[in-house]
Every structure is written in C-alpha cells, then in structure tokens.
Amino acid sequence: MDYQAVLEEVAAHARPFVRQGQVADYIPALERVSADRFGMAVADIHGAVYGVGDWEVPFSVQSISKTFSLALVMAQSHGSQGDGDIWKRVGREPSGTPFNSLVQLEAENGIPRNPFINAGALVVTDRLQTLTGDASTSMLHFLREESGNPHLAFDQAVADSEAEHGDRNAALAHFMASFGNLENPVPSVIEHYFWQCSIEMSCRDLAVAGGFLARHGLRADGSRLLEAREAKRINAVMLTCGTYDAAGEFAYRVGLPAKSGVGGGIIAVIPGRCTLCVWSPGLDARGNSVAGAAALDHFTTLTGWSVF
Ligand code: GLN
C-alpha cells in the first residue's frame, strides 16, 4: 500500500469539508485555533509514519486522552486486582446521549455507561489517580513514552479555561461521588481530568502513541503494554462508544474503532495494520470533526480496510 499516495488523495477529498461545522467554543481557549487546519497521519505497525497537511502541528487532544487513560489504568492494574475492578464502576455500552450528558447517571446509580463519555472518563481518571498518585503527570509521561516525543506538554491556558467553565464536569463528578463511585475528592479528579484533556499532540504523535492498539497490545519496541484481549476490548469500546451518540453512524461510514475529541482530532485503529489520526477543528453537532470523519470515511473506502 502506498500510504503517502492514499493520504494525498484523502486530503484532497476532505478539503471541501474543512471549515464546515463549528470550532468548539464552550472551552473558550479552544476557539483560538484556525478552522482552516487539516492534517492526517498513519503509523504502521512496523514503525513507518506518513503524513499530509498539518500532521505535525500540535492540537488539544481533549477526549482522545480517554483512550489512553483507559489503557494506562489497564496496564497499571496488572498484578493487582486486574482490570475487572474498573469495569465494576463503568459500563461498556453506547450511551446514545451527548458526551457530557447527565441523564442516565441517576437511573443507573452513578455508574456511567462507558469510559468515553465524560462521566466514565472521570471514573477512569479517578482510578488512575489512586493507582499512580498523580493521574495527569502519569498520562503526560505515558504519552511522551508511547509517542517518542519528549516535548509533549500540557496547555495551561486550555486547562484553566476548562476549569473556569467546568460546571458540567463538576456536576457529573459530584453526582457520581454521591453514589460512592469516586475514590478521590471531586476537585482533584476534575483537575487531573482537565489537565489530561489539555495535552497538546500532533497527528503524528497520536498515531504513533496509539500503535499498541494496532499491535494487539505491543509497543513499537516489542515489549508488552497490554494483553491482546485488553487491546481488543479498548478497540471494541472505541468502535461502539468512541464517537458518542454518533458511534453507529461512524461505524456505518468508517467501520473502524475510533476516538474523537472536541479539539477536532480523531484517532482510528486498523488492527494488525496501522493507527491513523486526523485533525480538523470544525465539529458537527455531536462534537466530531466534520472533515476528519469525511477523511476516515474516504480512507476506508479507498483501501477497503474497515474492520468489516
Ligand atoms: N475536555 C472536554 C470536556 O470535558 C472533552 C470533551 C470532548 O473532547 N468530547 O468537555
């Protein structure tokens, strides 16, 4: 497969979709980003990386971090109670509701539907805080390690902006705490969550960092981060829940495990082949990048590499 030629063709196809949708503004610091941006990278399982457009420009990872916090909790749980522990506190069913919705939590006793809606990600961050003592710094080190980029950093302006406008996430966390589903104090859990969402990475960084998901749990150097069945589980939850209330539509159009963020990034995994990351800041009503979805749709159409 000539990845570079495919990427060029995908970028040309996605170009008319760039600037469609809205750049997220509910976290005001995210609004600074130009809507014109488009980049895409592919990292194959052997370590080769290809890119097009703004593929080396860092952006706010936002909810893409939820994939990595779940992976880190699973990796850190080896030898202790095992990953079964986290699945008692968060489900693995699609929610069919927006990423920051509160509605299901009361009827379901403070157990979020899945780890990729905000409520579920807060539980995962809480668990990571218990396991490591410093969830956001552990995330930063993990992402530096997996991406091979030691310069990755938090964006303080984004973390502060999210904290300032974080009433919804605080409400979710307090509500879960009232059901006894947080181990750490609410202010500390939401602070670490905001920091992890503020990390800046490029398409290149994210495609490389997500390589273990395409390598059935193995890192680039052959060492094992996750068991193969754990990588399978993360991919499965990405497919069914990674793009929120658009997960069905995404599976229909793209047919890959994927995780989006309101920074406009989406990572997607082709198990056994490669990890992709695409970025364009204009979002649709469900918070997924419009040009990013169009690009992934075209990528699987051209290559025939959806998981179906
Ligand atoms: N930090 C964002 C929030 O909690 C992440 C949401 C997202 O990327 N979908 O609202």
Residues whose N, C-alpha, C, O or C-beta is under 5 A from the ligand:
A	BS01	LIG	Q62 S63 F99 N118 C197 S260 G261 V262 G263 G287
